[in-house]
Amino acid sequence: MDRAPGVSVRLKLTLSYAGFLMLAGALLLAAVWLFLLRYVPDRAMLINPDDRPEGGVFPIRSALLDVFAPRAAVVLAFLLVFGLVGGWILAGRMLAPLTRITHATRMATNGSLSHRIQLPGRKDEFRELADAFDVMLVRLEAHVAEQRRFAANASHELRTPLAISKSLLDVARTDPNRDTGELIDRLHAVNTRAIDLTEALLLLSRAEQRSFTREPVDLSLLAEEATETLLPLAEKHGVTIETGGDITPTVGSQALLLQLTMNLVHNAIVHNLPEQGTVWVNTSVRPDTVVLTVENTGEKLTPQLLSTLTEPFQRGTERIHTDHAGVGLGLAIVTTITQAHEGTLTLTPRSAGGIRITVELPAISPHTGG
């Protein structure tokens, strides 16, 4: 924001200090002068009246004023100089932390997010501001690093289907006798994957920006809808889905929460045992929250792998593409949607293999709707 040049805060504080000191000095001198006037008579008789033509009467107040006024002026001048010099030094010392904060802000504006103020000293208003700014820089740096990593991964993932499509078209151009049906099928699969990835990226961006309308939602109904929709996929993989639970009213975007539930159930079906696998979908109510739990059978997961599953483009199959591997954004989308709804996401490995994923969201009263 462009602003016209103005007086610095240091100069304003200096003038304020000097002005206050001058006012205090003037009030003190005025008090002294009034005190003197109260107890000093206007005139007095001299001891030797012949020394004065007025008959020995001497004007004491007038003479006292002649002596007091110049000295009072000297004192006020000294206070003015002392106030300006001292105020300038004190203002500089007081504003030194603000200068460091301003410097750090400018560095952050220029893109240097690794700089920290780290203001020493005991706690006060400036140090609270500096500490809050340092915390903001830490979170902002982490967020920017995550966004850069996400953009790099997204570019890589989008480049892969485009490169495959280009290779298929180049082969078709150089080999006119190639089976066009097989080529069309492969192009259709690659194009579908690219569309799915693009839609997932848009959904992730929408959830991150929290640009959605909030309304009462029952998680138990969304769980039923998700399981019914994905039942053919479960039958194809030989996976049994067991559902149950309570009515779980919350508030949020029905479309996003349905997508969250669909992603969890889909992952539980796909990343399961080769045969005779099971998925459990359950909803429950706690004092202030509602809980959606999705767990499945499967291979045992290491803590290292479990900690990376919610990162974008990470898969339990170590990024190996299969027919149902998805686009690597399933749990990343679940995490973002959960955070956008002020909820918590918990991943717990099952001792027998597989994983238990719990989504906990704020509850609302089913009678009042809020």
C-alpha positions as CSV (number, residue, x, y, z in Angstrom):
1,M,0.0,0.0,0.0
2,D,1.5,3.3,-1.1
3,R,1.6,6.0,1.6
4,A,2.8,9.6,1.7
5,P,6.0,10.1,3.8
6,G,5.3,10.9,7.4
7,V,7.0,11.6,10.7
8,S,8.8,8.5,12.2
9,V,7.5,6.9,15.4
10,R,10.8,7.6,17.0
11,L,10.6,11.3,16.4
12,K,7.0,11.3,17.6
13,L,8.0,9.5,20.8
14,T,10.9,11.9,21.3
15,L,8.7,15.0,20.9
16,S,6.2,13.4,23.3
17,Y,8.9,12.7,25.9
18,A,10.3,16.2,25.6
19,G,6.9,17.8,25.7
20,F,5.9,15.9,28.7
21,L,9.1,16.7,30.5
22,M,8.7,20.4,29.6
23,L,5.1,20.4,30.9
24,A,6.1,18.7,34.1
25,G,9.0,21.2,34.6
26,A,6.7,24.2,33.9
27,L,4.1,22.9,36.4
28,L,6.9,22.4,39.0
29,L,8.2,26.0,38.5
30,A,4.7,27.3,38.6
31,A,4.1,25.5,41.9
32,V,7.3,26.9,43.3
33,W,6.4,30.4,42.2
34,L,2.9,30.2,43.7
35,F,4.4,28.9,46.9
36,L,6.8,31.8,47.1
37,L,4.0,34.3,46.4
38,R,1.9,32.9,49.1
39,Y,4.4,33.5,51.9
40,V,6.3,36.5,50.6
41,P,4.7,40.0,51.1
42,D,4.3,42.4,48.3
43,R,6.5,45.1,49.9
44,A,8.7,45.4,53.0
45,M,10.4,48.2,54.9
46,L,14.2,48.4,54.6
47,I,16.3,48.4,57.7
48,N,17.8,51.8,56.6
49,P,14.9,53.7,55.0
50,D,17.2,56.6,54.0
51,D,18.7,54.4,51.3
52,R,15.6,54.6,49.2
53,P,13.7,57.7,48.0
54,E,10.3,55.9,48.5
55,G,10.6,56.2,52.2
56,G,12.2,52.7,52.8
57,V,9.5,50.5,51.1
58,F,11.1,47.7,48.9
59,P,9.0,45.7,46.3
60,I,10.0,42.1,47.2
61,R,7.7,40.3,44.7
62,S,8.9,42.4,41.8
63,A,12.5,41.8,42.7
64,L,12.0,38.1,43.2
65,L,10.3,37.8,39.8
66,D,13.3,39.5,38.2
67,V,15.6,37.0,39.7
68,F,13.3,33.9,39.3
69,A,12.2,34.4,35.6
70,P,15.6,34.1,33.9
71,R,16.6,31.1,35.9
72,A,13.3,29.4,35.2
73,A,13.8,30.0,31.5
74,V,17.2,28.4,31.8
75,V,15.8,25.4,33.6
76,L,13.1,25.0,30.9
77,A,15.6,25.3,28.1
78,F,17.7,22.6,29.8
79,L,14.7,20.3,30.2
80,L,13.9,20.8,26.5
81,V,17.4,19.8,25.4
82,F,17.5,17.0,27.9
83,G,14.0,15.7,26.9
84,L,14.9,15.7,23.2
85,V,18.2,13.9,23.6
86,G,17.0,11.6,26.2
87,G,13.7,10.9,24.5
88,W,15.6,10.2,21.2
89,I,17.8,7.6,22.9
90,L,15.0,6.0,24.9
91,A,12.7,5.8,21.9
92,G,15.5,4.2,19.9
93,R,16.0,1.5,22.6
94,M,12.3,0.9,22.9
95,L,11.8,0.6,19.2
96,A,14.8,-1.6,18.5
97,P,12.7,-4.8,18.7
98,L,10.2,-3.3,16.3
99,T,13.0,-2.6,13.8
100,R,14.1,-6.3,13.9
101,I,10.5,-7.4,13.4
102,T,10.1,-5.0,10.4
103,H,13.4,-6.4,9.0
104,A,12.1,-9.9,9.3
105,T,8.8,-9.0,7.7
106,R,10.6,-7.5,4.7
107,M,12.7,-10.6,4.3
108,A,9.6,-12.8,4.4
109,T,7.9,-10.5,1.9
110,N,11.0,-11.0,-0.4
111,G,10.6,-14.8,-0.1
112,S,13.0,-15.6,2.7
113,L,10.9,-17.7,5.1
114,S,13.8,-19.3,6.9
115,H,14.7,-16.2,8.8
116,R,13.6,-16.0,12.5
117,I,13.5,-12.9,14.7
118,Q,14.4,-14.8,18.0
119,L,14.1,-11.7,20.1
120,P,16.0,-12.1,23.4
121,G,14.8,-10.9,26.7
122,R,11.9,-11.4,29.1
123,K,8.3,-11.5,27.9
124,D,6.7,-8.3,26.9
125,E,4.4,-7.0,24.1
126,F,7.2,-6.8,21.5
127,R,8.5,-10.3,22.4
128,E,5.0,-11.7,22.2
129,L,4.7,-10.2,18.7
130,A,8.1,-11.5,17.7
131,D,7.3,-15.0,19.0
132,A,3.9,-15.1,17.2
133,F,5.6,-13.9,14.0
134,D,8.3,-16.7,14.3
135,V,5.6,-19.3,14.8
136,M,3.7,-17.9,11.7
137,L,7.0,-18.1,9.7
138,V,7.5,-21.7,10.7
139,R,4.0,-22.7,9.7
140,L,4.2,-20.7,6.5
141,E,7.6,-22.2,5.5
142,A,6.2,-25.7,6.1
143,H,3.1,-24.9,4.1
144,V,5.1,-23.5,1.2
145,A,7.4,-26.5,1.2
146,E,4.4,-28.8,1.2
147,Q,2.8,-26.9,-1.7
148,R,6.0,-27.1,-3.7
149,R,6.3,-30.8,-3.0
150,F,2.7,-31.2,-3.9
151,A,3.1,-29.2,-7.2
152,A,6.1,-31.3,-8.1
153,N,4.3,-34.5,-7.5
154,A,1.2,-33.3,-9.3
155,S,3.3,-32.3,-12.3
156,H,4.9,-35.7,-12.3
157,E,1.6,-37.6,-12.0
158,L,0.0,-35.5,-14.8
159,R,3.0,-35.8,-17.0
160,T,2.9,-39.6,-16.9
161,P,-0.5,-40.1,-18.6
162,L,0.3,-37.4,-21.1
163,A,3.6,-39.1,-22.0
164,I,1.9,-42.4,-22.3
165,S,-0.7,-40.9,-24.6
166,K,2.0,-39.3,-26.8
167,S,3.8,-42.6,-27.0
168,L,0.7,-44.5,-28.1
169,L,-0.1,-41.9,-30.7
170,D,3.5,-42.0,-32.0
171,V,3.3,-45.8,-32.3
172,A,-0.1,-45.5,-34.1
173,R,1.3,-43.0,-36.5
174,T,4.4,-45.1,-37.4
175,D,2.5,-48.4,-37.5
176,P,-0.8,-47.9,-39.5
177,N,-1.5,-51.7,-39.3
178,R,-1.6,-51.7,-35.5
179,D,-4.9,-52.8,-33.8
180,T,-6.8,-49.5,-33.3
181,G,-9.2,-51.2,-30.8
182,E,-6.4,-51.9,-28.4
183,L,-5.0,-48.4,-28.9
184,I,-8.3,-46.8,-28.2
185,D,-8.8,-48.9,-25.0
186,R,-5.4,-47.9,-23.7
187,L,-5.9,-44.3,-24.5
188,H,-9.3,-44.4,-22.8
189,A,-7.7,-45.8,-19.6
190,V,-4.9,-43.3,-19.6
191,N,-7.3,-40.4,-20.3
192,T,-9.7,-41.6,-17.5
193,R,-6.8,-41.6,-15.1
194,A,-5.8,-38.1,-16.1
195,I,-9.4,-36.9,-15.6
196,D,-9.6,-38.6,-12.2
197,L,-6.4,-37.0,-11.1
198,T,-7.5,-33.5,-12.3
199,E,-10.8,-33.9,-10.5
200,A,-9.0,-35.0,-7.3
201,L,-6.8,-32.0,-7.5
202,L,-9.8,-29.7,-7.8
203,L,-11.5,-31.4,-4.9
204,L,-8.4,-31.1,-2.8
205,S,-8.1,-27.4,-3.6
206,R,-11.8,-26.8,-2.8
207,A,-11.5,-28.5,0.5
208,E,-8.3,-26.6,1.4
209,Q,-10.0,-23.2,0.6
210,R,-13.1,-24.3,2.6
211,S,-15.3,-22.9,-0.1
212,F,-18.4,-24.9,0.7
213,T,-21.8,-24.5,2.2
214,R,-22.3,-26.0,5.7
215,E,-25.5,-28.0,6.4
216,P,-26.6,-30.7,8.8
217,V,-25.3,-34.1,7.7
218,D,-25.7,-37.6,9.0
219,L,-22.5,-39.6,8.6
220,S,-24.3,-42.9,9.1
221,L,-26.4,-42.2,5.9
222,L,-23.2,-41.3,4.0
223,A,-21.6,-44.5,5.1
224,E,-24.6,-46.6,3.9
225,E,-24.5,-44.7,0.5
226,A,-20.8,-45.3,0.1
227,T,-20.9,-49.0,0.9
228,E,-23.9,-49.5,-1.5
229,T,-22.1,-47.7,-4.3
230,L,-18.8,-49.6,-3.8
231,L,-20.4,-53.0,-3.2
232,P,-19.8,-54.2,-6.8
233,L,-16.1,-53.4,-6.4
234,A,-16.0,-55.2,-3.1
235,E,-17.6,-58.3,-4.7
236,K,-15.1,-58.2,-7.5
237,H,-12.2,-58.2,-5.0
238,G,-13.8,-60.9,-2.8
239,V,-14.2,-58.5,0.1
240,T,-17.0,-58.5,2.6
241,I,-18.3,-55.2,3.9
242,E,-19.9,-55.1,7.4
243,T,-21.6,-51.9,8.4
244,G,-23.3,-50.7,11.6
245,G,-23.5,-47.9,14.1
246,D,-25.6,-45.0,15.4
247,I,-27.1,-41.9,13.9
248,T,-24.2,-39.4,13.7
249,P,-25.4,-35.8,13.0
250,T,-22.7,-33.3,12.2
251,V,-22.5,-30.1,10.1
252,G,-20.6,-29.6,6.9
253,S,-20.6,-30.2,3.2
254,Q,-22.6,-33.3,2.3
255,A,-20.7,-33.7,-1.0
256,L,-17.2,-33.5,0.6
257,L,-18.1,-35.8,3.5
258,L,-19.5,-38.3,1.1
259,Q,-16.3,-38.1,-0.9
260,L,-14.4,-38.6,2.4
261,T,-16.4,-41.7,3.2
262,M,-16.1,-43.1,-0.4
263,N,-12.3,-42.7,-0.3
264,L,-12.0,-44.5,3.0
265,V,-14.2,-47.4,1.9
266,H,-12.6,-47.6,-1.5
267,N,-9.1,-47.7,0.0
268,A,-10.2,-50.3,2.5
269,I,-11.5,-52.5,-0.4
270,V,-8.6,-52.1,-2.8
271,H,-5.8,-52.4,-0.2
272,N,-6.9,-55.6,1.4
273,L,-6.2,-59.3,1.3
274,P,-6.0,-61.0,-2.1
275,E,-9.1,-63.0,-1.1
276,Q,-11.6,-63.4,1.8
277,G,-10.9,-59.8,3.0
278,T,-13.2,-57.8,5.2
279,V,-14.0,-54.1,5.6
280,W,-15.8,-52.8,8.7
281,V,-17.6,-49.4,8.5
282,N,-19.0,-48.1,11.8
283,T,-20.4,-44.8,13.1
284,S,-20.7,-43.8,16.7
285,V,-21.5,-40.8,18.9
286,R,-19.4,-39.3,21.7
287,P,-20.3,-36.5,24.1
288,D,-19.2,-33.7,21.7
289,T,-18.2,-35.5,18.5
290,V,-19.4,-38.1,16.0
291,V,-17.0,-40.8,14.8
292,L,-16.7,-42.7,11.5
293,T,-14.4,-45.7,11.7
294,V,-13.3,-47.7,8.6
295,E,-11.0,-50.7,9.1
296,N,-9.9,-53.6,7.0
297,T,-7.9,-56.7,6.8
298,G,-4.6,-56.7,4.9
299,E,-0.9,-56.8,5.2
300,K,0.8,-55.5,8.3
301,L,1.9,-51.9,8.0
302,T,5.1,-50.5,9.4
303,P,4.9,-47.2,11.4
304,Q,7.2,-45.6,8.8
305,L,4.8,-46.4,6.0
306,L,1.7,-45.5,8.1
307,S,3.1,-42.0,8.7
308,T,3.3,-41.3,5.0
309,L,-0.1,-42.5,3.9
310,T,-1.9,-39.2,4.3
311,E,0.7,-37.4,2.2
312,P,-0.3,-36.6,-1.4
313,F,0.6,-39.2,-4.1
314,Q,1.6,-41.8,-1.5
315,R,0.1,-45.3,-1.7
316,G,0.4,-48.3,0.4
317,T,1.7,-50.2,-2.6
318,E,4.8,-47.9,-2.7
319,R,3.5,-45.9,-5.7
320,I,3.0,-49.0,-7.9
321,H,0.2,-48.3,-10.4
322,T,-2.5,-51.0,-10.6
323,D,-6.0,-51.0,-12.0
324,H,-7.3,-49.7,-8.7
325,A,-4.4,-47.9,-7.3
326,G,-6.1,-44.6,-7.6
327,V,-4.3,-41.3,-8.1
328,G,-2.5,-41.2,-4.8
329,L,-4.7,-38.5,-3.3
330,G,-7.3,-40.6,-1.5
331,L,-6.1,-40.1,2.1
332,A,-4.7,-36.7,1.3
333,I,-8.2,-35.6,0.4
334,V,-9.6,-37.3,3.5
335,T,-7.1,-35.4,5.6
336,T,-7.9,-32.0,4.0
337,I,-11.7,-32.5,4.2
338,T,-11.4,-33.6,7.9
339,Q,-9.4,-30.5,8.7
340,A,-11.8,-28.3,6.8
341,H,-14.6,-29.6,9.1
342,E,-12.5,-29.0,12.3
343,G,-12.1,-32.7,12.8
344,T,-9.3,-35.1,13.5
345,L,-8.0,-38.1,11.5
346,T,-6.3,-41.0,13.2
347,L,-4.6,-44.0,11.5
348,T,-3.9,-47.1,13.6
349,P,-2.4,-50.3,12.3
350,R,-4.3,-53.5,13.3
351,S,-2.2,-56.2,15.0
352,A,-3.6,-58.8,12.7
353,G,-2.9,-56.7,9.6
354,G,-4.7,-53.9,7.9
355,I,-5.5,-50.5,9.2
356,R,-8.1,-48.7,11.3
357,I,-8.9,-45.1,10.2
358,T,-11.0,-42.9,12.5
359,V,-12.6,-39.6,11.5
360,E,-13.9,-37.5,14.4
361,L,-16.1,-34.5,13.7
362,P,-17.9,-32.0,15.9
363,A,-21.4,-33.2,16.7
364,I,-24.7,-31.3,16.6
365,S,-28.0,-32.0,18.2
366,P,-30.4,-33.8,15.8
367,H,-33.3,-31.9,17.3
368,T,-31.9,-28.3,17.1
369,G,-29.8,-28.8,14.1
370,G,-26.8,-26.9,15.7
